[in-house]
């Protein structure tokens, strides 16, 4: 019976809201059904902490609201891949670890190590052979020159010796280039010593660190993805890790097609996330994508936010408010003035000293601590902005008492 009585009262409140005249309309005619009221004396009001303020018209910025998803800043994100085919032997970091530029993330074994060392040794051997040939060709040239001076050799023989010397010099320069190339491949590309260990213990899983290719972080940041474990077989260019500098973060906002003309690069944006509901984060629109999603009829706007304190994380969801630069007028009350009565937003309007009438309202946008009231109130009416929960409790208590 008490629930039925309360439902009737709330239906009456809803009916009152439906019959509420537009903003600025005259009060209902005499004889209309009386609205339930809450009456408190001055002492009770003070004890309950009830504070009343008049409803005011305010000019507020026109904003575009959109849902957004937080993502790593792609301009400060690095995808670390394998430089050759091989097998991962060690993985030294986990997701969430902070790494520095040049830090070893993993080590891998590859047959490219032994093949590259063999190529280097062949290049060195060929260089030494050609260097000996050059010395021989130089001695031959000098011998023919002396013989020519003694009239014991011809100019043709000297020309032939000079040509052989030039060929030997050219071959030696090519061999030197090959030695440097194979050395660079080992030292700079694979980042391993030129020579391996003299002795390695038998066993398939026994590896010297000198035989393992290090996989290093290209920049400082946080490991946000690790796609390999020890024993993984990878191919050249396989993605192994994703590292991102999260000191700045992106918000990818899905802007409805109808608001596209209001959104432009450089405009300010405020982002709210569930983890910090009372702390909006300020950012700026970097760009607006050209492609429209045909299913959702939205366009992605990329917003960059300073995240040096590390509060925001990739894959969080947020609500984005983009400030268009224009403003509009409306009625606003503090959020604390809105009470939920059976799912219906309701405010308590002061109709006399200590006398409050519950008034269902239609709410709109929320800006900072203010809520727009689209229907149900008029400018100048005084509403309870603090202590509304006590008034709500008194309303329900008096309704049950009457039953």
SELO-86093 format. One record per atom (N, C-alpha, C): x negated, y negated, z. Coordinates in steps of 0.1 Angstrom, whole numbers, padded with zeros to 4 digits, always signed. Layout:
<rs>
XYZ...
</rs>
This chain:
<rs>
-0008+0012+0000+0000+0000+0000-0009-0012+0000-0020-0012+0008-0028-0024+0008-0035-0026-0005-0039-0016-0012-0045-0017-0026-0034-0023-0035-0022-0018-0034-0011-0023-0043-0009-0038-0040-0009-0042-0028-0007-0056-0025-0018-0064-0030-0030-0060-0029-0042-0067-0034-0041-0068-0049-0037-0057-0055-0036-0058-0070-0026-0068-0074-0014-0069-0067-0004-0079-0071-0010-0093-0069-0017-0095-0058-0023-0108-0056-0033-0112-0068-0041-0102-0072-0051-0105-0082-0044-0107-0095-0033-0099-0098-0025-0102-0110-0019-0115-0110-0015-0120-0098-0010-0134-0097-0021-0144-0101-0034-0141-0096-0045-0150-0099-0048-0150-0114-0047-0138-0120-0049-0137-0135-0039-0144-0142-0026-0143-0138-0015-0150-0144-0017-0165-0143-0022-0169-0131-0025-0184-0129-0036-0188-0139-0046-0180-0142-0056-0183-0151-0051-0185-0165-0042-0175-0169-0036-0176-0183-0027-0188-0184-0021-0193-0174-0012-0204-0175-0020-0217-0172-0033-0216-0170-0041-0228-0167-0041-0237-0179-0037-0250-0178-0036-0259-0189-0050-0262-0194-0052-0267-0206-0065-0270-0211-0071-0281-0202-0085-0282-0203-0092-0292-0195-0086-0306-0197-0083-0312-0186-0078-0326-0186-0062-0326-0187-0056-0314-0187-0041-0314-0188-0035-0317-0175-0022-0322-0174-0016-0325-0162-0013-0313-0153-0012-0315-0140-0009-0304-0131+0004-0297-0135+0006-0284-0131+0019-0278-0133+0030-0285-0127+0042-0283-0132+0054-0290-0127+0058-0284-0114+0065-0292-0106+0070-0288-0093+0079-0276-0094+0079-0267-0085+0087-0255-0086+0080-0243-0091+0067-0245-0096+0060-0234-0101+0056-0225-0089+0052-0212-0092+0049-0203-0081+0037-0208-0074+0037-0207-0061+0026-0212-0052+0014-0203-0053+0003-0209-0054-0010-0201-0055-0014-0198-0040-0020-0186-0038-0026-0183-0025-0037-0193-0022-0038-0196-0009-0048-0206-0005-0055-0200+0007-0067-0206+0010-0074-0203+0022-0075-0215+0030-0071-0214+0043-0072-0226+0052-0081-0223+0063-0091-0232+0065-0101-0231+0076-0102-0245+0083-0104-0244+0096-0107-0257+0103-0121-0261+0102-0124-0273+0107-0137-0279+0105-0148-0270+0111-0145-0264+0123-0156-0256+0129-0159-0243+0121-0148-0237+0116-0150-0225+0108-0157-0228+0095-0154-0240+0089-0162-0244+0077-0176-0246+0080-0179-0252+0091-0193-0254+0094-0201-0241+0097-0194-0232+0104-0200-0219+0107-0202-0211+0095-0193-0212+0085-0194-0204+0073-0204-0211+0063-0208-0223+0066-0217-0230+0057-0211-0233+0044-0198-0237+0044-0192-0240+0031-0196-0255+0027-0200-0256+0015-0204-0269+0009-0197-0271-0004-0191-0283-0005-0183-0286-0017-0189-0297-0025-0188-0295-0038-0193-0305-0048-0183-0307-0059-0182-0319-0065-0173-0322-0076-0178-0315-0089-0169-0311-0097-0172-0306-0110-0176-0318-0119-0188-0317-0126-0193-0328-0134-0195-0323-0148-0193-0332-0157-0197-0330-0171-0211-0333-0173-0218-0324-0180-0233-0325-0182-0236-0323-0197-0246-0330-0201-0252-0327-0214-0263-0318-0213-0262-0307-0219-0273-0296-0218-0278-0293-0232-0290-0288-0233-0296-0285-0246-0288-0274-0252-0287-0275-0266-0281-0264-0273-0291-0253-0276-0289-0241-0271-0298-0230-0273-0293-0219-0281-0302-0211-0287-0298-0199-0294-0303-0187-0285-0294-0179-0282-0297-0167-0274-0299-0155-0283-0308-0147-0279-0311-0135-0286-0317-0124-0277-0315-0112-0280-0322-0101-0273-0336-0099-0279-0345-0096-0270-0359-0094-0274-0366-0082-0268-0376-0078-0275-0384-0067-0270-0399-0072-0269-0406-0069-0258-0419-0073-0256-0429-0063-0263-0439-0069-0269-0448-0061-0276-0462-0067-0275-0472-0058-0277-0486-0063-0277-0488-0073-0288-0497-0083-0285-0500-0093-0295-0509-0087-0306-0503-0086-0318-0510-0078-0329-0523-0085-0333-0524-0098-0330-0536-0105-0333-0548-0103-0323-0544-0097-0312-0554-0093-0302-0553-0079-0298-0550-0071-0308-0548-0056-0307-0558-0049-0316-0564-0039-0312-0574-0031-0320-0570-0016-0320-0570-0010-0331-0568+0004-0333-0581+0011-0336-0585+0019-0326-0598+0026-0327-0596+0039-0334-0604+0041-0345-0603+0054-0352-0616+0061-0352-0615+0074-0357-0627+0082-0359-0635+0078-0371-0648+0077-0371-0656+0073-0382-0660+0085-0391-0657+0097-0386-0661+0109-0394-0652+0121-0389-0652+0131-0396-0646+0143-0391-0653+0150-0380-0646+0156-0371-0652+0162-0359-0643+0167-0349-0648+0170-0337-0640+0175-0326-0644+0166-0314-0633+0162-0306-0635+0154-0294-0640+0163-0283-0651+0159-0277-0657+0167-0266-0654+0161-0253-0654+0147-0252-0651+0140-0239-0642+0129-0242-0632+0127-0233-0624+0115-0233-0626+0108-0219-0630+0096-0219-0635+0089-0207-0625+0079-0202-0614+0076-0209-0605+0066-0204-0591+0071-0205-0582+0064-0197-0568+0068-0197-0559+0056-0201-0547+0058-0204-0538+0047-0207-0537+0038-0195-0538+0025-0197-0537+0015-0186-0551+0011-0181-0562+0018-0185-0575+0014-0180-0579+0001-0187-0586-0007-0180-0592-0019-0185-0606-0016-0190-0609-0019-0203-0622-0016-0208-0629-0028-0214-0642-0028-0214-0650-0039-0219-0655-0036-0233-0658-0047-0241-0663-0045-0254-0676-0036-0254-0676-0026-0263-0688-0017-0263-0687-0005-0254-0677-0005-0245-0677+0007-0236-0673+0019-0244-0679+0031-0239-0677+0043-0246-0663+0049-0241-0654+0051-0251-0641+0056-0248-0641+0072-0248-0648+0077-0258-0649+0092-0260-0662+0095-0267-0664+0108-0267-0676+0113-0275-0671+0125-0283-0676+0126-0296-0672+0136-0305-0684+0143-0311-0682+0156-0315-0692+0164-0322-0688+0164-0336-0698+0163-0345-0695+0164-0359-0707+0170-0366-0705+0178-0377-0715+0183-0385-0723+0172-0393-0716+0161-0394-0722+0149-0400-0735+0145-0393-0736+0148-0380-0748+0144-0372-0760+0152-0378-0759+0165-0379-0770+0173-0384-0773+0171-0399-0762+0169-0407-0765+0166-0421-0772+0153-0423-0768+0143-0415-0774+0130-0416-0789+0130-0412-0792+0137-0401-0805+0139-0397-0814+0146-0407-0808+0156-0414-0815+0163-0424-0818+0154-0436-0808+0146-0439-0810+0137-0451-0821+0127-0447-0821+0122-0435-0831+0113-0431-0845+0119-0432-0846+0132-0427-0859+0138-0428-0864+0140-0442-0854+0144-0451-0858+0145-0465-0862+0132-0471-0855+0121-0467-0859+0108-0472-0873+0104-0467-0876+0107-0455-0889+0104-0450-0900+0112-0457-0897+0125-0459-0907+0133-0466-0909+0129-0481-0898+0125-0487-0899+0120-0501-0907+0107-0501-0905+0098-0491-0912+0086-0490-0927+0088-0488-0930+0098-0480-0944+0101-0478-0951+0106-0490-0943+0115-0498-0949+0121-0510-0951+0110-0520-0941+0101-0522-0943+0090-0532-0954+0080-0528-0955+0078-0515-0966+0070-0510-0980+0076-0514-0981+0089-0513-0993+0096-0517-0995+0094-0533-0984+0095-0540-0985+0094-0555-0989+0079-0558-0984+0070-0550-0988+0056-0553-1003+0054-0551-1008+0060-0540-1022+0058-0537-1031+0065-0548-1026+0077-0553-1033+0083-0564-1032+0075-0577-1021+0070-0580-1019+0061-0592-1028+0049-0591-1029+0043-0579-1038+0031-0578-1052+0035-0580-1057+0046-0574-1071+0051-0576-1073+0054-0591-1064+0060-0598-1066+0063-0612-1067+0050-0620-1058+0040-0617-1059+0028-0624-1073+0021-0622-1077+0021-0610-1090+0015-0607-1102+0022-0614-1101+0035-0615-1111+0043-0621-1111+0040-0636-1099+0040-0642-1099+0037-0657-1104+0023-0660-1101+0014-0650-1106+0000-0652-1121-0001-0652-1128+0007-0643-1142+0007-0642-1148+0014-0655-1141+0025-0659-1146+0031-0671-1145+0022-0684-1134+0014-0684-1133+0005-0695-1144-0006-0695-1148-0010-0683-1159-0020-0682-1172-0013-0687-1173+0000-0685-1185+0007-0690-1184+0012-0704-1173+0008-0711-1170+0012-0725-1169+0027-0726-1164+0034-0714-1162+0048-0714-1147+0052-0715-1138+0042-0716-1124+0044-0716-1118+0034-0725-1106+0036-0730-1099+0027-0740-1089+0018-0732-1085+0008-0739-1075-0001-0733-1061+0006-0732-1059+0015-0741-1046+0023-0740-1046+0031-0728-1057+0037-0724-1057+0045-0712-1055+0036-0700-1060+0024-0700-1058+0015-0688-1043+0011-0688-1037+0008-0700-1023+0005-0700-1014+0016-0695-1018+0028-0698-1010+0040-0693-1012+0041-0678-1023+0039-0673-1026+0039-0658-1018+0028-0651-1018+0016-0657-1010+0005-0651-0995+0009-0650-0990+0015-0661-0976+0018-0662-0973+0029-0651-0981+0038-0650-0979+0049-0640-0979+0043-0625-0988+0033-0623-0988+0027-0611-0975+0019-0608-0970+0012-0618-0958+0005-0616-0946+0014-0613-0946+0026-0620-0935+0036-0618-0936+0041-0604-0948+0043-0599-0950+0048-0585-0946+0038-0575-0949+0025-0577-0944+0015-0568-0929+0014-0568-0922+0015-0580-0908+0015-0581-0902+0026-0573-0907+0038-0575-0902+0050-0569-0903+0049-0553-0915+0043-0549-0917+0042-0535-0907+0032-0528-0904+0021-0536-0894+0011-0530-0880+0018-0529-0877+0026-0539-0864+0033-0539-0863+0043-0527-0874+0050-0525-0875+0059-0513-0874+0051-0500-0880+0040-0499-0880+0032-0487-0865+0027-0484-0858+0024-0495-0844+0020-0493-0836+0032-0488-0839+0044-0493-0831+0056-0489-0835+0059-0474-0847+0057-0470-0851+0059-0456-0843+0050-0447-0842+0037-0451-0835+0027-0443-0820+0030-0443-0815+0035-0454-0801+0038-0454-0797+0049-0445-0805+0060-0446-0802+0072-0437-0804+0068-0423-0815+0060-0420-0817+0056-0406-0805+0047-0401-0801+0038-0409-0790+0030-0405-0777+0038-0403-0775+0048-0411-0763+0056-0409-0764+0063-0395-0775+0068-0391-0777+0075-0379-0776+0065-0367-0783+0054-0368-0785+0045-0356-0773+0035-0355-0769+0029-0366-0759+0019-0365-0745+0024-0367-0743+0034-0376-0729+0039-0379-0725+0050-0370-0733+0060-0368-0730+0071-0359-0734+0068-0345-0744+0059-0343-0749+0055-0330-0755+0067-0322-0763+0074-0329-0770+0085-0323-0785+0084-0325-0794+0090-0317-0808+0090-0320-0812+0096-0333-0823+0092-0339-0827+0097-0352-0831+0112-0350-0837+0115-0339-0841+0129-0337-0832+0135-0326-0828+0147-0327-0820+0154-0317-0829+0160-0306-0824+0167-0297-0832+0173-0286-0840+0184-0292-0852+0186-0286-0861+0197-0291-0855+0211-0289-0847+0212-0278-0841+0225-0274-0827+0224-0269-0819+0232-0273-0805+0232-0268-0801+0246-0264-0795+0246-0252-0791+0259-0246-0781+0266-0256-0782+0279-0257-0772+0286-0266-0758+0285-0260-0748+0285-0268-0734+0285-0264-0726+0274-0272-0714+0278-0276-0707+0269-0285-0703+0256-0278-0702+0256-0265-0697+0244-0258-0708+0236-0252-0721+0240-0255-0732+0233-0249-0737+0222-0259-0735+0209-0255-0739+0198-0264-0748+0189-0256-0758+0184-0263-0766+0173-0257-0759+0160-0261-0760+0150-0252-0754+0137-0254-0760+0131-0267-0772+0134-0270-0779+0129-0282-0772+0134-0295-0765+0145-0294-0758+0151-0305-0744+0146-0307-0739+0139-0297-0725+0134-0297-0723+0120-0302-0713+0118-0310-0711+0104-0315-0702+0097-0305-0707+0085-0301-0698+0078-0291-0687+0070-0299-0676+0069-0293-0665+0061-0298-0663+0049-0288-0666+0037-0293-0667+0025-0284-0655+0016-0286-0652+0008-0276-0642-0002-0276-0647-0014-0285-0639-0018-0295-0644-0029-0303-0642-0043-0296-0634-0043-0285-0632-0056-0278-0627-0052-0264-0628-0062-0255-0622-0060-0242-0607-0061-0242-0601-0052-0233-0587-0052-0232-0582-0040-0224-0570-0037-0226-0563-0026-0219-0560-0015-0229-0562-0002-0225-0559+0009-0233-0543+0011-0232-0536+0008-0243-0522+0010-0243-0517+0022-0250-0526+0029-0256-0523+0042-0262-0535+0051-0264-0534+0064-0260-0544+0073-0262-0538+0085-0269-0544+0088-0281-0537+0098-0290-0545+0111-0290-0556+0113-0282-0564+0125-0283-0567+0130-0269-0571+0142-0268-0576+0148-0256-0589+0156-0260-0596+0160-0250-0608+0169-0252-0604+0181-0260-0611+0184-0271-0608+0195-0279-0600+0192-0292-0595+0180-0293-0588+0176-0305-0597+0175-0317-0592+0181-0328-0600+0180-0341-0594+0168-0348-0603+0159-0352-0598+0147-0359-0605+0145-0372-0599+0137-0380-0605+0134-0393-0609+0119-0394-0617+0116-0403-0622+0102-0405-0609+0093-0406-0609+0082-0399-0599+0072-0399-0587+0076-0390-0587+0088-0384-0576+0091-0375-0576+0082-0363-0564+0077-0360-0563+0067-0349-0564+0075-0335-0573+0070-0327-0576+0077-0314-0571+0069-0302-0573+0056-0302-0569+0047-0291-0563+0034-0297-0555+0027-0289-0551+0014-0292-0554+0005-0280-0561-0005-0282-0566-0014-0271-0560-0028-0274-0555-0035-0264-0549-0048-0266-0553-0057-0254-0555-0070-0258-0558-0080-0248-0544-0086-0244-0539-0082-0232-0526-0086-0228-0525-0099-0221-0536-0107-0222-0535-0121-0217-0525-0129-0224-0521-0125-0236-0510-0131-0243-0502-0120-0248-0488-0122-0249-0480-0111-0253-0469-0116-0263-0464-0108-0271-0454-0112-0281-0440-0107-0276-0430-0116-0279-0416-0112-0278-0410-0112-0291-0404-0100-0295-0398-0099-0309-0383-0101-0306-0378-0113-0310-0364-0116-0308-0356-0113-0320-0344-0107-0318-0335-0104-0329-0325-0116-0330-0327-0125-0339-0318-0137-0340-0307-0134-0350-0295-0137-0346-0283-0135-0355-0284-0144-0367-0279-0138-0378-0280-0145-0391-0273-0159-0390-0263-0161-0382-0256-0174-0382-0264-0185-0375-0274-0181-0367-0282-0191-0360-0296-0193-0367-0298-0187-0379-0311-0187-0385-0315-0201-0389-0306-0210-0392-0309-0223-0396-0315-0232-0385-0312-0227-0372-0316-0235-0361-0330-0231-0356-0335-0219-0361-0348-0214-0355-0359-0218-0365-0370-0222-0360-0381-0226-0368-0394-0224-0360-0405-0222-0366-0418-0220-0359-0422-0233-0351-0427-0231-0339-0431-0241-0331-0421-0245-0320-0409-0241-0321-0399-0245-0311-0401-0237-0298-0397-0243-0287-0399-0237-0274-0389-0226-0272-0393-0216-0263-0384-0205-0260-0386-0202-0246-0376-0197-0239-0376-0192-0226-0371-0178-0226-0379-0169-0219-0376-0155-0219-0374-0150-0205-0363-0143-0203-0360-0137-0190-0360-0122-0191-0367-0116-0181-0367-0101-0180-0361-0096-0167-0357-0084-0167-0351-0078-0155-0360-0077-0143-0373-0076-0146-0382-0074-0135-0384-0087-0127-0382-0098-0133-0383-0111-0127-0371-0120-0131-0359-0117-0125-0347-0124-0130-0347-0139-0127-0354-0143-0117-0354-0157-0113-0366-0165-0118-0374-0159-0127-0386-0165-0132-0386-0164-0147-0381-0175-0154-0382-0175-0169-0396-0177-0173-0400-0172-0185-0413-0173-0190-0412-0182-0203-0421-0192-0204-0420-0201-0215-0430-0197-0226-0425-0198-0238-0434-0195-0249-0430-0204-0261-0436-0200-0273-0434-0208-0285-0433-0198-0297-0424-0202-0306-0421-0194-0318-0433-0195-0327-0440-0183-0330-0451-0183-0339-0446-0183-0354-0436-0174-0357-0431-0173-0370-0418-0167-0370-0411-0168-0381-0398-0162-0383-0399-0154-0396-0396-0141-0394-0398-0132-0406-0388-0135-0417-0393-0132-0429-0384-0135-0441-0374-0124-0443-0376-0112-0438-0367-0101-0441-0355-0100-0431-0343-0099-0436-0331-0097-0428-0328-0082-0426-0326-0078-0414-0322-0064-0412-0308-0062-0417-0306-0054-0427-0292-0052-0433-0282-0046-0423-0287-0038-0413-0278-0031-0405-0273-0040-0393-0282-0047-0387-0279-0056-0375-0276-0070-0379-0279-0074-0392-0278-0087-0397-0286-0097-0388-0298-0093-0384-0306-0102-0376-0320-0104-0383-0327-0114-0379-0340-0117-0383-0349-0118-0371-0361-0112-0373-0371-0112-0362-0378-0125-0361-0378-0130-0348-0386-0142-0345-0397-0138-0335-0409-0141-0338-0421-0137-0330-0424-0149-0321-0424-0146-0308-0427-0156-0298-0439-0152-0290-0448-0161-0288-0460-0158-0280-0459-0164-0266-0463-0156-0256-0461-0161-0242-0475-0159-0235-0479-0168-0227-0491-0167-0219-0488-0157-0208-0497-0146-0208-0495-0135-0198-0508-0133-0190-0515-0144-0187-0528-0142-0180-0526-0135-0166-0515-0137-0160-0512-0130-0147-0508-0116-0148-0506-0111-0161-0503-0097-0163-0489-0092-0158-0480-0101-0157-0467-0097-0152-0458-0090-0162-0460-0094-0175-0452-0089-0186-0459-0077-0192-0451-0067-0195-0456-0054-0201-0450-0052-0214-0458-0046-0224-0452-0042-0236-0440-0032-0234-0430-0033-0243-0418-0025-0243-0408-0029-0232-0410-0040-0225-0400-0046-0217-0389-0052-0226-0377-0053-0221-0366-0060-0228-0364-0073-0221-0360-0083-0229-0358-0096-0224-0346-0104-0231-0342-0114-0225-0332-0123-0231-0339-0136-0235-0338-0140-0247-0345-0152-0252-0336-0163-0255-0340-0175-0250-0332-0187-0253-0341-0197-0260-0337-0200-0272-0345-0209-0281-0339-0222-0281-0347-0233-0277-0342-0246-0276-0342-0253-0290-0330-0256-0295-0329-0261-0309-0332-0276-0309-0332-0283-0298-0335-0297-0298-0322-0306-0297-0310-0300-0300-0298-0308-0299-0292-0305-0285-0281-0313-0281-0275-0311-0268-0260-0312-0270-0252-0307-0261-0238-0308-0261-0233-0310-0247-0220-0315-0246-0214-0318-0233-0205-0307-0228-0204-0304-0215-0195-0294-0210-0195-0295-0195-0185-0287-0189-0184-0287-0175-0192-0275-0169-0200-0279-0159-0209-0269-0153-0208-0269-0138-0209-0257-0132-0210-0256-0117-0221-0247-0114-0226-0247-0101-0236-0239-0097-0232-0224-0098-0241-0215-0101-0238-0201-0101-0233-0196-0088-0237-0202-0077-0232-0197-0064-0217-0200-0062-0212-0209-0070-0197-0212-0069-0188-0201-0075-0194-0193-0083-0186-0182-0090-0185-0170-0081-0173-0166-0078-0171-0154-0070-0163-0144-0079-0167-0131-0077-0160-0120-0085-0148-0115-0077-0136-0117-0082-0124-0112-0075-0118-0102-0085-0121-0089-0082-0116-0078-0090-0120-0080-0105-0132-0083-0107-0138-0084-0120-0135-0098-0127-0128-0107-0121-0124-0120-0127-0132-0131-0120-0140-0138-0128-0148-0150-0122-0138-0160-0116-0141-0164-0104-0131-0172-0096-0139-0182-0088-0134-0195-0088-0140-0205-0079-0129-0209-0069-0134-0215-0058-0125-0220-0048-0124-0235-0048-0113-0240-0052-0111-0255-0054-0105-0261-0041-0111-0271-0037-0107-0278-0025-0094-0287-0028-0083-0283-0023-0071-0291-0025-0067-0300-0013-0074-0299-0003-0071-0307+0009-0082-0304+0020-0082-0311+0031-0092-0308+0041-0091-0294+0046-0102-0286+0044-0102-0273+0048-0093-0263+0040-0087-0268+0029-0078-0260+0022-0084-0257+0008-0084-0244+0004-0091-0240-0008-0082-0231-0016-0081-0234-0029-0072-0226-0038-0081-0217-0047-0080-0204-0047-0088-0196-0056-0083-0199-0071-0093-0202-0079-0089-0205-0093-0097-0196-0103-0090-0187-0110-0097-0179-0120-0102-0188-0131-0114-0186-0136-0120-0194-0147-0126-0186-0158-0128-0192-0169-0135-0186-0180-0149-0192-0181-0159-0184-0180-0173-0189-0179-0179-0188-0193-0190-0196-0195-0198-0195-0207-0212-0193-0205-0221-0202-0210-0235-0200-0209-0240-0202-0195-0251-0196-0192-0258-0198-0179-0271-0205-0182-0274-0216-0176-0286-0224-0178-0292-0227-0165-0304-0223-0163-0310-0224-0150-0301-0219-0139-0297-0227-0129-0288-0223-0119-0273-0227-0121-0270-0231-0134-0257-0236-0137-0250-0226-0146-0237-0227-0145-0228-0218-0154-0218-0227-0160-0216-0226-0173-0206-0234-0180-0192-0228-0177-0182-0237-0174-0168-0233-0172-0160-0239-0184-0155-0229-0192-0148-0233-0204-0133-0236-0202-0127-0228-0192-0113-0230-0189-0111-0228-0174-0102-0235-0169-0098-0233-0155-0101-0245-0145-0109-0254-0149-0113-0265-0141-0113-0278-0149-0112-0289-0141-0112-0303-0147-0123-0310-0141-0129-0320-0148-0139-0328-0142-0134-0336-0130-0142-0336-0120-0138-0343-0107-0133-0334-0097-0127-0322-0100-0122-0313-0090-0134-0309-0081-0131-0307-0068-0142-0303-0059-0141-0288-0056-0152-0281-0058-0153-0267-0056-0163-0263-0046-0161-0252-0040-0171-0247-0030-0183-0241-0037-0195-0247-0035-0207-0242-0042-0215-0233-0032-0212-0234-0019-0218-0225-0009-0208-0220+0000-0209-0208+0005-0199-0202+0014-0187-0196+0007-0188-0195-0006-0177-0189-0014-0174-0175-0010-0184-0167-0006-0181-0153-0003-0173-0153+0010-0175-0162+0019-0167-0162+0032-0152-0166+0028-0150-0175+0019-0137-0179+0015-0130-0167+0008-0138-0160+0000-0132-0148-0007-0128-0137+0004-0136-0136+0014-0133-0126+0024-0120-0130+0032-0119-0143+0034-0107-0148+0041-0095-0146+0033-0096-0148+0019-0085-0146+0010-0080-0132+0011-0089-0122+0010-0086-0108+0010-0080-0104+0024-0086-0110+0034-0081-0106+0048-0067-0111+0050-0064-0124+0045-0050-0129+0047-0040-0121+0039-0044-0117+0027-0035-0109+0018-0032-0096+0025-0042-0089+0031-0039-0076+0037-0031-0078+0050-0033-0089+0057-0025-0092+0069-0010-0094+0066-0008-0101+0055+0006-0103+0051+0013-0090+0048+0005-0081+0042+0011-0068+0039+0014-0060+0051
</rs>
